[in-house]
């Protein structure tokens, strides 16, 4: 894969080629951090929500969801189903917008669970 950018030391544009092993090595620590964060979140999840997660799985959103095989890695590491959201780059913003519309229509009680 050819990578282009700016050499920070010299301030000039530069391009070079990375092979898949170099890319995998560069992503190793960030992916380990993602897995650790997911496991920590699952450990701190209340039992009633944990049951939903166990049944429905983990939904990956944002740019990180586009990392190839991240869903498979999380399935392997957590033993839970994991899927990539439809349009992961914008789904959280759209969902937040819908939540605000619901608050405008029905008030904040819409989010009260008993």
Phi and psi restraints in degrees (range 20) as a CNS / XPLOR table:
assign (resid 1 and name C) (resid 2 and name N)
       (resid 2 and name CA) (resid 2 and name C) 1.0 -87.5 20.0 2
assign (resid 2 and name N) (resid 2 and name CA)
       (resid 2 and name C) (resid 3 and name N) 1.0 132.6 20.0 2
assign (resid 2 and name C) (resid 3 and name N)
       (resid 3 and name CA) (resid 3 and name C) 1.0 -117.3 20.0 2
assign (resid 3 and name N) (resid 3 and name CA)
       (resid 3 and name C) (resid 4 and name N) 1.0 134.8 20.0 2
assign (resid 3 and name C) (resid 4 and name N)
       (resid 4 and name CA) (resid 4 and name C) 1.0 -121.5 20.0 2
assign (resid 4 and name N) (resid 4 and name CA)
       (resid 4 and name C) (resid 5 and name N) 1.0 146.4 20.0 2
assign (resid 4 and name C) (resid 5 and name N)
       (resid 5 and name CA) (resid 5 and name C) 1.0 -174.5 20.0 2
assign (resid 5 and name N) (resid 5 and name CA)
       (resid 5 and name C) (resid 6 and name N) 1.0 -163.3 20.0 2
assign (resid 5 and name C) (resid 6 and name N)
       (resid 6 and name CA) (resid 6 and name C) 1.0 -115.1 20.0 2
assign (resid 6 and name N) (resid 6 and name CA)
       (resid 6 and name C) (resid 7 and name N) 1.0 130.7 20.0 2
assign (resid 6 and name C) (resid 7 and name N)
       (resid 7 and name CA) (resid 7 and name C) 1.0 -70.3 20.0 2
assign (resid 7 and name N) (resid 7 and name CA)
       (resid 7 and name C) (resid 8 and name N) 1.0 112.8 20.0 2
assign (resid 7 and name C) (resid 8 and name N)
       (resid 8 and name CA) (resid 8 and name C) 1.0 -65.7 20.0 2
assign (resid 8 and name N) (resid 8 and name CA)
       (resid 8 and name C) (resid 9 and name N) 1.0 -33.4 20.0 2
assign (resid 8 and name C) (resid 9 and name N)
       (resid 9 and name CA) (resid 9 and name C) 1.0 -69.9 20.0 2
assign (resid 9 and name N) (resid 9 and name CA)
       (resid 9 and name C) (resid 10 and name N) 1.0 -38.6 20.0 2
assign (resid 9 and name C) (resid 10 and name N)
       (resid 10 and name CA) (resid 10 and name C) 1.0 -103.8 20.0 2
assign (resid 10 and name N) (resid 10 and name CA)
       (resid 10 and name C) (resid 11 and name N) 1.0 -16.0 20.0 2
assign (resid 10 and name C) (resid 11 and name N)
       (resid 11 and name CA) (resid 11 and name C) 1.0 72.4 20.0 2
assign (resid 11 and name N) (resid 11 and name CA)
       (resid 11 and name C) (resid 12 and name N) 1.0 19.2 20.0 2
assign (resid 11 and name C) (resid 12 and name N)
       (resid 12 and name CA) (resid 12 and name C) 1.0 -115.7 20.0 2
assign (resid 12 and name N) (resid 12 and name CA)
       (resid 12 and name C) (resid 13 and name N) 1.0 152.8 20.0 2
assign (resid 12 and name C) (resid 13 and name N)
       (resid 13 and name CA) (resid 13 and name C) 1.0 -64.1 20.0 2
assign (resid 13 and name N) (resid 13 and name CA)
       (resid 13 and name C) (resid 14 and name N) 1.0 148.2 20.0 2
assign (resid 13 and name C) (resid 14 and name N)
       (resid 14 and name CA) (resid 14 and name C) 1.0 -151.5 20.0 2
assign (resid 14 and name N) (resid 14 and name CA)
       (resid 14 and name C) (resid 15 and name N) 1.0 150.5 20.0 2
assign (resid 14 and name C) (resid 15 and name N)
       (resid 15 and name CA) (resid 15 and name C) 1.0 -134.6 20.0 2
assign (resid 15 and name N) (resid 15 and name CA)
       (resid 15 and name C) (resid 16 and name N) 1.0 149.6 20.0 2
assign (resid 15 and name C) (resid 16 and name N)
       (resid 16 and name CA) (resid 16 and name C) 1.0 -155.1 20.0 2
assign (resid 16 and name N) (resid 16 and name CA)
       (resid 16 and name C) (resid 17 and name N) 1.0 167.7 20.0 2
assign (resid 16 and name C) (resid 17 and name N)
       (resid 17 and name CA) (resid 17 and name C) 1.0 -106.7 20.0 2
assign (resid 17 and name N) (resid 17 and name CA)
       (resid 17 and name C) (resid 18 and name N) 1.0 133.0 20.0 2
assign (resid 17 and name C) (resid 18 and name N)
       (resid 18 and name CA) (resid 18 and name C) 1.0 -112.5 20.0 2
assign (resid 18 and name N) (resid 18 and name CA)
       (resid 18 and name C) (resid 19 and name N) 1.0 141.7 20.0 2
assign (resid 18 and name C) (resid 19 and name N)
       (resid 19 and name CA) (resid 19 and name C) 1.0 -95.3 20.0 2
assign (resid 19 and name N) (resid 19 and name CA)
       (resid 19 and name C) (resid 20 and name N) 1.0 170.6 20.0 2
assign (resid 19 and name C) (resid 20 and name N)
       (resid 20 and name CA) (resid 20 and name C) 1.0 -63.0 20.0 2
assign (resid 20 and name N) (resid 20 and name CA)
       (resid 20 and name C) (resid 21 and name N) 1.0 -32.7 20.0 2
assign (resid 20 and name C) (resid 21 and name N)
       (resid 21 and name CA) (resid 21 and name C) 1.0 -65.5 20.0 2
assign (resid 21 and name N) (resid 21 and name CA)
       (resid 21 and name C) (resid 22 and name N) 1.0 -39.0 20.0 2
assign (resid 21 and name C) (resid 22 and name N)
       (resid 22 and name CA) (resid 22 and name C) 1.0 -67.1 20.0 2
assign (resid 22 and name N) (resid 22 and name CA)
       (resid 22 and name C) (resid 23 and name N) 1.0 -38.6 20.0 2
assign (resid 22 and name C) (resid 23 and name N)
       (resid 23 and name CA) (resid 23 and name C) 1.0 -67.1 20.0 2
assign (resid 23 and name N) (resid 23 and name CA)
       (resid 23 and name C) (resid 24 and name N) 1.0 -44.5 20.0 2
assign (resid 23 and name C) (resid 24 and name N)
       (resid 24 and name CA) (resid 24 and name C) 1.0 -59.7 20.0 2
assign (resid 24 and name N) (resid 24 and name CA)
       (resid 24 and name C) (resid 25 and name N) 1.0 -42.6 20.0 2
assign (resid 24 and name C) (resid 25 and name N)
       (resid 25 and name CA) (resid 25 and name C) 1.0 -62.8 20.0 2
assign (resid 25 and name N) (resid 25 and name CA)
       (resid 25 and name C) (resid 26 and name N) 1.0 -41.0 20.0 2
assign (resid 25 and name C) (resid 26 and name N)
       (resid 26 and name CA) (resid 26 and name C) 1.0 -66.9 20.0 2
assign (resid 26 and name N) (resid 26 and name CA)
       (resid 26 and name C) (resid 27 and name N) 1.0 -29.8 20.0 2
assign (resid 26 and name C) (resid 27 and name N)
       (resid 27 and name CA) (resid 27 and name C) 1.0 -90.0 20.0 2
assign (resid 27 and name N) (resid 27 and name CA)
       (resid 27 and name C) (resid 28 and name N) 1.0 -10.3 20.0 2
assign (resid 27 and name C) (resid 28 and name N)
       (resid 28 and name CA) (resid 28 and name C) 1.0 -55.3 20.0 2
assign (resid 28 and name N) (resid 28 and name CA)
       (resid 28 and name C) (resid 29 and name N) 1.0 -52.6 20.0 2
assign (resid 28 and name C) (resid 29 and name N)
       (resid 29 and name CA) (resid 29 and name C) 1.0 -65.2 20.0 2
assign (resid 29 and name N) (resid 29 and name CA)
       (resid 29 and name C) (resid 30 and name N) 1.0 -47.3 20.0 2
assign (resid 29 and name C) (resid 30 and name N)
       (resid 30 and name CA) (resid 30 and name C) 1.0 -60.3 20.0 2
assign (resid 30 and name N) (resid 30 and name CA)
       (resid 30 and name C) (resid 31 and name N) 1.0 -39.2 20.0 2
assign (resid 30 and name C) (resid 31 and name N)
       (resid 31 and name CA) (resid 31 and name C) 1.0 -66.9 20.0 2
assign (resid 31 and name N) (resid 31 and name CA)
       (resid 31 and name C) (resid 32 and name N) 1.0 -38.2 20.0 2
assign (resid 31 and name C) (resid 32 and name N)
       (resid 32 and name CA) (resid 32 and name C) 1.0 -62.3 20.0 2
assign (resid 32 and name N) (resid 32 and name CA)
       (resid 32 and name C) (resid 33 and name N) 1.0 -38.6 20.0 2
assign (resid 32 and name C) (resid 33 and name N)
       (resid 33 and name CA) (resid 33 and name C) 1.0 -64.8 20.0 2
assign (resid 33 and name N) (resid 33 and name CA)
       (resid 33 and name C) (resid 34 and name N) 1.0 -40.0 20.0 2
assign (resid 33 and name C) (resid 34 and name N)
       (resid 34 and name CA) (resid 34 and name C) 1.0 -63.8 20.0 2
assign (resid 34 and name N) (resid 34 and name CA)
       (resid 34 and name C) (resid 35 and name N) 1.0 -46.6 20.0 2
assign (resid 34 and name C) (resid 35 and name N)
       (resid 35 and name CA) (resid 35 and name C) 1.0 -60.7 20.0 2
assign (resid 35 and name N) (resid 35 and name CA)
       (resid 35 and name C) (resid 36 and name N) 1.0 -44.3 20.0 2
assign (resid 35 and name C) (resid 36 and name N)
       (resid 36 and name CA) (resid 36 and name C) 1.0 -62.7 20.0 2
assign (resid 36 and name N) (resid 36 and name CA)
       (resid 36 and name C) (resid 37 and name N) 1.0 -41.4 20.0 2
assign (resid 36 and name C) (resid 37 and name N)
       (resid 37 and name CA) (resid 37 and name C) 1.0 -64.9 20.0 2
assign (resid 37 and name N) (resid 37 and name CA)
       (resid 37 and name C) (resid 38 and name N) 1.0 -40.7 20.0 2
assign (resid 37 and name C) (resid 38 and name N)
       (resid 38 and name CA) (resid 38 and name C) 1.0 -64.1 20.0 2
assign (resid 38 and name N) (resid 38 and name CA)
       (resid 38 and name C) (resid 39 and name N) 1.0 -44.8 20.0 2
assign (resid 38 and name C) (resid 39 and name N)
       (resid 39 and name CA) (resid 39 and name C) 1.0 -62.5 20.0 2
assign (resid 39 and name N) (resid 39 and name CA)
       (resid 39 and name C) (resid 40 and name N) 1.0 -40.8 20.0 2
assign (resid 39 and name C) (resid 40 and name N)
       (resid 40 and name CA) (resid 40 and name C) 1.0 -63.0 20.0 2
assign (resid 40 and name N) (resid 40 and name CA)
       (resid 40 and name C) (resid 41 and name N) 1.0 -44.8 20.0 2
assign (resid 40 and name C) (resid 41 and name N)
       (resid 41 and name CA) (resid 41 and name C) 1.0 -61.2 20.0 2
assign (resid 41 and name N) (resid 41 and name CA)
       (resid 41 and name C) (resid 42 and name N) 1.0 -41.2 20.0 2
assign (resid 41 and name C) (resid 42 and name N)
       (resid 42 and name CA) (resid 42 and name C) 1.0 -65.2 20.0 2
assign (resid 42 and name N) (resid 42 and name CA)
       (resid 42 and name C) (resid 43 and name N) 1.0 -38.3 20.0 2
assign (resid 42 and name C) (resid 43 and name N)
       (resid 43 and name CA) (resid 43 and name C) 1.0 -64.9 20.0 2
assign (resid 43 and name N) (resid 43 and name CA)
       (resid 43 and name C) (resid 44 and name N) 1.0 -30.1 20.0 2
assign (resid 43 and name C) (resid 44 and name N)
       (resid 44 and name CA) (resid 44 and name C) 1.0 -94.9 20.0 2
assign (resid 44 and name N) (resid 44 and name CA)
       (resid 44 and name C) (resid 45 and name N) 1.0 1.0 20.0 2
assign (resid 44 and name C) (resid 45 and name N)
       (resid 45 and name CA) (resid 45 and name C) 1.0 -76.0 20.0 2
assign (resid 45 and name N) (resid 45 and name CA)
       (resid 45 and name C) (resid 46 and name N) 1.0 130.9 20.0 2
assign (resid 45 and name C) (resid 46 and name N)
       (resid 46 and name CA) (resid 46 and name C) 1.0 -59.0 20.0 2
assign (resid 46 and name N) (resid 46 and name CA)
       (resid 46 and name C) (resid 47 and name N) 1.0 149.3 20.0 2
assign (resid 46 and name C) (resid 47 and name N)
       (resid 47 and name CA) (resid 47 and name C) 1.0 -54.3 20.0 2
assign (resid 47 and name N) (resid 47 and name CA)
       (resid 47 and name C) (resid 48 and name N) 1.0 -40.6 20.0 2
assign (resid 47 and name C) (resid 48 and name N)
       (resid 48 and name CA) (resid 48 and name C) 1.0 -65.5 20.0 2
assign (resid 48 and name N) (resid 48 and name CA)
       (resid 48 and name C) (resid 49 and name N) 1.0 -35.7 20.0 2
assign (resid 48 and name C) (resid 49 and name N)
       (resid 49 and name CA) (resid 49 and name C) 1.0 -76.7 20.0 2
assign (resid 49 and name N) (resid 49 and name CA)
       (resid 49 and name C) (resid 50 and name N) 1.0 -35.5 20.0 2
assign (resid 49 and name C) (resid 50 and name N)
       (resid 50 and name CA) (resid 50 and name C) 1.0 -59.2 20.0 2
assign (resid 50 and name N) (resid 50 and name CA)
       (resid 50 and name C) (resid 51 and name N) 1.0 -35.8 20.0 2
assign (resid 50 and name C) (resid 51 and name N)
       (resid 51 and name CA) (resid 51 and name C) 1.0 -64.1 20.0 2
assign (resid 51 and name N) (resid 51 and name CA)
       (resid 51 and name C) (resid 52 and name N) 1.0 -40.5 20.0 2
assign (resid 51 and name C) (resid 52 and name N)
       (resid 52 and name CA) (resid 52 and name C) 1.0 -63.6 20.0 2
assign (resid 52 and name N) (resid 52 and name CA)
       (resid 52 and name C) (resid 53 and name N) 1.0 -42.9 20.0 2
assign (resid 52 and name C) (resid 53 and name N)
       (resid 53 and name CA) (resid 53 and name C) 1.0 -64.1 20.0 2
assign (resid 53 and name N) (resid 53 and name CA)
       (resid 53 and name C) (resid 54 and name N) 1.0 -41.6 20.0 2
assign (resid 53 and name C) (resid 54 and name N)
       (resid 54 and name CA) (resid 54 and name C) 1.0 -62.6 20.0 2
assign (resid 54 and name N) (resid 54 and name CA)
       (resid 54 and name C) (resid 55 and name N) 1.0 -36.0 20.0 2
assign (resid 54 and name C) (resid 55 and name N)
       (resid 55 and name CA) (resid 55 and name C) 1.0 -80.3 20.0 2
assign (resid 55 and name N) (resid 55 and name CA)
       (resid 55 and name C) (resid 56 and name N) 1.0 -46.1 20.0 2
assign (resid 55 and name C) (resid 56 and name N)
       (resid 56 and name CA) (resid 56 and name C) 1.0 -95.5 20.0 2
assign (resid 56 and name N) (resid 56 and name CA)
       (resid 56 and name C) (resid 57 and name N) 1.0 -25.4 20.0 2
assign (resid 56 and name C) (resid 57 and name N)
       (resid 57 and name CA) (resid 57 and name C) 1.0 94.3 20.0 2
assign (resid 57 and name N) (resid 57 and name CA)
       (resid 57 and name C) (resid 58 and name N) 1.0 -174.3 20.0 2
assign (resid 57 and name C) (resid 58 and name N)
       (resid 58 and name CA) (resid 58 and name C) 1.0 -98.8 20.0 2
assign (resid 58 and name N) (resid 58 and name CA)
       (resid 58 and name C) (resid 59 and name N) 1.0 133.7 20.0 2
assign (resid 58 and name C) (resid 59 and name N)
       (resid 59 and name CA) (resid 59 and name C) 1.0 -108.4 20.0 2
assign (resid 59 and name N) (resid 59 and name CA)
       (resid 59 and name C) (resid 60 and name N) 1.0 121.3 20.0 2
assign (resid 59 and name C) (resid 60 and name N)
       (resid 60 and name CA) (resid 60 and name C) 1.0 -89.5 20.0 2
assign (resid 60 and name N) (resid 60 and name CA)
       (resid 60 and name C) (resid 61 and name N) 1.0 130.8 20.0 2
assign (resid 60 and name C) (resid 61 and name N)
       (resid 61 and name CA) (resid 61 and name C) 1.0 -129.7 20.0 2
assign (resid 61 and name N) (resid 61 and name CA)
       (resid 61 and name C) (resid 62 and name N) 1.0 168.7 20.0 2
assign (resid 61 and name C) (resid 62 and name N)
       (resid 62 and name CA) (resid 62 and name C) 1.0 80.2 20.0 2
assign (resid 62 and name N) (resid 62 and name CA)
       (resid 62 and name C) (resid 63 and name N) 1.0 -179.8 20.0 2
assign (resid 62 and name C) (resid 63 and name N)
       (resid 63 and name CA) (resid 63 and name C) 1.0 -62.1 20.0 2
assign (resid 63 and name N) (resid 63 and name CA)
       (resid 63 and name C) (resid 64 and name N) 1.0 -33.3 20.0 2
assign (resid 63 and name C) (resid 64 and name N)
       (resid 64 and name CA) (resid 64 and name C) 1.0 -61.8 20.0 2
assign (resid 64 and name N) (resid 64 and name CA)
       (resid 64 and name C) (resid 65 and name N) 1.0 -27.7 20.0 2
assign (resid 64 and name C) (resid 65 and name N)
       (resid 65 and name CA) (resid 65 and name C) 1.0 -63.7 20.0 2
assign (resid 65 and name N) (resid 65 and name CA)
       (resid 65 and name C) (resid 66 and name N) 1.0 -19.9 20.0 2
assign (resid 65 and name C) (resid 66 and name N)
       (resid 66 and name CA) (resid 66 and name C) 1.0 -84.7 20.0 2
assign (resid 66 and name N) (resid 66 and name CA)
       (resid 66 and name C) (resid 67 and name N) 1.0 -4.1 20.0 2
assign (resid 66 and name C) (resid 67 and name N)
       (resid 67 and name CA) (resid 67 and name C) 1.0 -66.9 20.0 2
assign (resid 67 and name N) (resid 67 and name CA)
       (resid 67 and name C) (resid 68 and name N) 1.0 125.1 20.0 2
assign (resid 67 and name C) (resid 68 and name N)
       (resid 68 and name CA) (resid 68 and name C) 1.0 -56.8 20.0 2
assign (resid 68 and name N) (resid 68 and name CA)
       (resid 68 and name C) (resid 69 and name N) 1.0 129.8 20.0 2
assign (resid 68 and name C) (resid 69 and name N)
       (resid 69 and name CA) (resid 69 and name C) 1.0 68.4 20.0 2
assign (resid 69 and name N) (resid 69 and name CA)
       (resid 69 and name C) (resid 70 and name N) 1.0 14.1 20.0 2
assign (resid 69 and name C) (resid 70 and name N)
       (resid 70 and name CA) (resid 70 and name C) 1.0 -62.4 20.0 2
assign (resid 70 and name N) (resid 70 and name CA)
       (resid 70 and name C) (resid 71 and name N) 1.0 -38.4 20.0 2
assign (resid 70 and name C) (resid 71 and name N)
       (resid 71 and name CA) (resid 71 and name C) 1.0 -60.7 20.0 2
assign (resid 71 and name N) (resid 71 and name CA)
       (resid 71 and name C) (resid 72 and name N) 1.0 -42.8 20.0 2
assign (resid 71 and name C) (resid 72 and name N)
       (resid 72 and name CA) (resid 72 and name C) 1.0 -64.6 20.0 2
assign (resid 72 and name N) (resid 72 and name CA)
       (resid 72 and name C) (resid 73 and name N) 1.0 -40.5 20.0 2
assign (resid 72 and name C) (resid 73 and name N)
       (resid 73 and name CA) (resid 73 and name C) 1.0 -60.6 20.0 2
assign (resid 73 and name N) (resid 73 and name CA)
       (resid 73 and name C) (resid 74 and name N) 1.0 -44.8 20.0 2
assign (resid 73 and name C) (resid 74 and name N)
       (resid 74 and name CA) (resid 74 and name C) 1.0 -68.2 20.0 2
assign (resid 74 and name N) (resid 74 and name CA)
       (resid 74 and name C) (resid 75 and name N) 1.0 -35.6 20.0 2
assign (resid 74 and name C) (resid 75 and name N)
       (resid 75 and name CA) (resid 75 and name C) 1.0 -61.0 20.0 2
assign (resid 75 and name N) (resid 75 and name CA)
       (resid 75 and name C) (resid 76 and name N) 1.0 -46.5 20.0 2
assign (resid 75 and name C) (resid 76 and name N)
       (resid 76 and name CA) (resid 76 and name C) 1.0 -63.6 20.0 2
assign (resid 76 and name N) (resid 76 and name CA)
       (resid 76 and name C) (resid 77 and name N) 1.0 -42.0 20.0 2
assign (resid 76 and name C) (resid 77 and name N)
       (resid 77 and name CA) (resid 77 and name C) 1.0 -80.5 20.0 2
assign (resid 77 and name N) (resid 77 and name CA)
       (resid 77 and name C) (resid 78 and name N) 1.0 -29.6 20.0 2
assign (resid 77 and name C) (resid 78 and name N)
       (resid 78 and name CA) (resid 78 and name C) 1.0 -106.7 20.0 2
assign (resid 78 and name N) (resid 78 and name CA)
       (resid 78 and name C) (resid 79 and name N) 1.0 -21.2 20.0 2
assign (resid 78 and name C) (resid 79 and name N)
       (resid 79 and name CA) (resid 79 and name C) 1.0 75.6 20.0 2
assign (resid 79 and name N) (resid 79 and name CA)
       (resid 79 and name C) (resid 80 and name N) 1.0 10.4 20.0 2
assign (resid 79 and name C) (resid 80 and name N)
       (resid 80 and name CA) (resid 80 and name C) 1.0 -108.2 20.0 2
assign (resid 80 and name N) (resid 80 and name CA)
       (resid 80 and name C) (resid 81 and name N) 1.0 154.6 20.0 2
assign (resid 80 and name C) (resid 81 and name N)
       (resid 81 and name CA) (resid 81 and name C) 1.0 -63.8 20.0 2
assign (resid 81 and name N) (resid 81 and name CA)
       (resid 81 and name C) (resid 82 and name N) 1.0 148.4 20.0 2
assign (resid 81 and name C) (resid 82 and name N)
       (resid 82 and name CA) (resid 82 and name C) 1.0 -143.6 20.0 2
assign (resid 82 and name N) (resid 82 and name CA)
       (resid 82 and name C) (resid 83 and name N) 1.0 133.8 20.0 2
assign (resid 82 and name C) (resid 83 and name N)
       (resid 83 and name CA) (resid 83 and name C) 1.0 -131.4 20.0 2
assign (resid 83 and name N) (resid 83 and name CA)
       (resid 83 and name C) (resid 84 and name N) 1.0 158.4 20.0 2
assign (resid 83 and name C) (resid 84 and name N)
       (resid 84 and name CA) (resid 84 and name C) 1.0 -94.7 20.0 2
assign (resid 84 and name N) (resid 84 and name CA)
       (resid 84 and name C) (resid 85 and name N) 1.0 128.4 20.0 2
assign (resid 84 and name C) (resid 85 and name N)
       (resid 85 and name CA) (resid 85 and name C) 1.0 -61.7 20.0 2
assign (resid 85 and name N) (resid 85 and name CA)
       (resid 85 and name C) (resid 86 and name N) 1.0 151.5 20.0 2
assign (resid 85 and name C) (resid 86 and name N)
       (resid 86 and name CA) (resid 86 and name C) 1.0 -66.4 20.0 2
assign (resid 86 and name N) (resid 86 and name CA)
       (resid 86 and name C) (resid 87 and name N) 1.0 129.4 20.0 2
assign (resid 86 and name C) (resid 87 and name N)
       (resid 87 and name CA) (resid 87 and name C) 1.0 51.8 20.0 2
assign (resid 87 and name N) (resid 87 and name CA)
       (resid 87 and name C) (resid 88 and name N) 1.0 63.5 20.0 2
assign (resid 87 and name C) (resid 88 and name N)
       (resid 88 and name CA) (resid 88 and name C) 1.0 -61.4 20.0 2
assign (resid 88 and name N) (resid 88 and name CA)
       (resid 88 and name C) (resid 89 and name N) 1.0 -22.6 20.0 2
assign (resid 88 and name C) (resid 89 and name N)
       (resid 89 and name CA) (resid 89 and name C) 1.0 -73.1 20.0 2
assign (resid 89 and name N) (resid 89 and name CA)
       (resid 89 and name C) (resid 90 and name N) 1.0 -25.8 20.0 2
assign (resid 89 and name C) (resid 90 and name N)
       (resid 90 and name CA) (resid 90 and name C) 1.0 -121.5 20.0 2
assign (resid 90 and name N) (resid 90 and name CA)
       (resid 90 and name C) (resid 91 and name N) 1.0 -6.2 20.0 2
assign (resid 90 and name C) (resid 91 and name N)
       (resid 91 and name CA) (resid 91 and name C) 1.0 -62.9 20.0 2
assign (resid 91 and name N) (resid 91 and name CA)
       (resid 91 and name C) (resid 92 and name N) 1.0 -36.0 20.0 2
assign (resid 91 and name C) (resid 92 and name N)
       (resid 92 and name CA) (resid 92 and name C) 1.0 -68.1 20.0 2
assign (resid 92 and name N) (resid 92 and name CA)
       (resid 92 and name C) (resid 93 and name N) 1.0 -42.3 20.0 2
assign (resid 92 and name C) (resid 93 and name N)
       (resid 93 and name CA) (resid 93 and name C) 1.0 -64.5 20.0 2
assign (resid 93 and name N) (resid 93 and name CA)
       (resid 93 and name C) (resid 94 and name N) 1.0 -41.7 20.0 2
assign (resid 93 and name C) (resid 94 and name N)
       (resid 94 and name CA) (resid 94 and name C) 1.0 -65.5 20.0 2
assign (resid 94 and name N) (resid 94 and name CA)
       (resid 94 and name C) (resid 95 and name N) 1.0 -40.4 20.0 2
assign (resid 94 and name C) (resid 95 and name N)
       (resid 95 and name CA) (resid 95 and name C) 1.0 -64.7 20.0 2
assign (resid 95 and name N) (resid 95 and name CA)
       (resid 95 and name C) (resid 96 and name N) 1.0 -39.9 20.0 2
assign (resid 95 and name C) (resid 96 and name N)
       (resid 96 and name CA) (resid 96 and name C) 1.0 -62.6 20.0 2
assign (resid 96 and name N) (resid 96 and name CA)
       (resid 96 and name C) (resid 97 and name N) 1.0 -40.0 20.0 2
assign (resid 96 and name C) (resid 97 and name N)
       (resid 97 and name CA) (resid 97 and name C) 1.0 -62.7 20.0 2
assign (resid 97 and name N) (resid 97 and name CA)
       (resid 97 and name C) (resid 98 and name N) 1.0 -41.6 20.0 2
assign (resid 97 and name C) (resid 98 and name N)
       (resid 98 and name CA) (resid 98 and name C) 1.0 -64.8 20.0 2
assign (resid 98 and name N) (resid 98 and name CA)
       (resid 98 and name C) (resid 99 and name N) 1.0 -39.2 20.0 2
assign (resid 98 and name C) (resid 99 and name N)
       (resid 99 and name CA) (resid 99 and name C) 1.0 -62.1 20.0 2
assign (resid 99 and name N) (resid 99 and name CA)
       (resid 99 and name C) (resid 100 and name N) 1.0 -42.1 20.0 2
assign (resid 99 and name C) (resid 100 and name N)
       (resid 100 and name CA) (resid 100 and name C) 1.0 -63.5 20.0 2
assign (resid 100 and name N) (resid 100 and name CA)
       (resid 100 and name C) (resid 101 and name N) 1.0 -39.5 20.0 2
assign (resid 100 and name C) (resid 101 and name N)
       (resid 101 and name CA) (resid 101 and name C) 1.0 -62.1 20.0 2
assign (resid 101 and name N) (resid 101 and name CA)
       (resid 101 and name C) (resid 102 and name N) 1.0 -40.5 20.0 2
assign (resid 101 and name C) (resid 102 and name N)
       (resid 102 and name CA) (resid 102 and name C) 1.0 -64.2 20.0 2
assign (resid 102 and name N) (resid 102 and name CA)
       (resid 102 and name C) (resid 103 and name N) 1.0 -39.1 20.0 2
assign (resid 102 and name C) (resid 103 and name N)
       (resid 103 and name CA) (resid 103 and name C) 1.0 -64.1 20.0 2
assign (resid 103 and name N) (resid 103 and name CA)
       (resid 103 and name C) (resid 104 and name N) 1.0 -42.4 20.0 2
assign (resid 103 and name C) (resid 104 and name N)
       (resid 104 and name CA) (resid 104 and name C) 1.0 -61.7 20.0 2
assign (resid 104 and name N) (resid 104 and name CA)
       (resid 104 and name C) (resid 105 and name N) 1.0 -39.1 20.0 2
assign (resid 104 and name C) (resid 105 and name N)
       (resid 105 and name CA) (resid 105 and name C) 1.0 -78.9 20.0 2
assign (resid 105 and name N) (resid 105 and name CA)
       (resid 105 and name C) (resid 106 and name N) 1.0 -42.0 20.0 2
assign (resid 105 and name C) (resid 106 and name N)
       (resid 106 and name CA) (resid 106 and name C) 1.0 -119.7 20.0 2
assign (resid 106 and name N) (resid 106 and name CA)
       (resid 106 and name C) (resid 107 and name N) 1.0 -4.9 20.0 2
assign (resid 106 and name C) (resid 107 and name N)
       (resid 107 and name CA) (resid 107 and name C) 1.0 85.6 20.0 2
assign (resid 107 and name N) (resid 107 and name CA)
       (resid 107 and name C) (resid 108 and name N) 1.0 174.7 20.0 2
assign (resid 107 and name C) (resid 108 and name N)
       (resid 108 and name CA) (resid 108 and name C) 1.0 -72.0 20.0 2
assign (resid 108 and name N) (resid 108 and name CA)
       (resid 108 and name C) (resid 109 and name N) 1.0 -13.1 20.0 2
assign (resid 108 and name C) (resid 109 and name N)
       (resid 109 and name CA) (resid 109 and name C) 1.0 -64.6 20.0 2
assign (resid 109 and name N) (resid 109 and name CA)
       (resid 109 and name C) (resid 110 and name N) 1.0 -15.6 20.0 2
assign (resid 109 and name C) (resid 110 and name N)
       (resid 110 and name CA) (resid 110 and name C) 1.0 -60.6 20.0 2
assign (resid 110 and name N) (resid 110 and name CA)
       (resid 110 and name C) (resid 111 and name N) 1.0 -23.0 20.0 2
assign (resid 110 and name C) (resid 111 and name N)
       (resid 111 and name CA) (resid 111 and name C) 1.0 -103.2 20.0 2
assign (resid 111 and name N) (resid 111 and name CA)
       (resid 111 and name C) (resid 112 and name N) 1.0 12.2 20.0 2
assign (resid 111 and name C) (resid 112 and name N)
       (resid 112 and name CA) (resid 112 and name C) 1.0 -90.4 20.0 2
assign (resid 112 and name N) (resid 112 and name CA)
       (resid 112 and name C) (resid 113 and name N) 1.0 122.8 20.0 2
assign (resid 112 and name C) (resid 113 and name N)
       (resid 113 and name CA) (resid 113 and name C) 1.0 -112.1 20.0 2
assign (resid 113 and name N) (resid 113 and name CA)
       (resid 113 and name C) (resid 114 and name N) 1.0 132.0 20.0 2
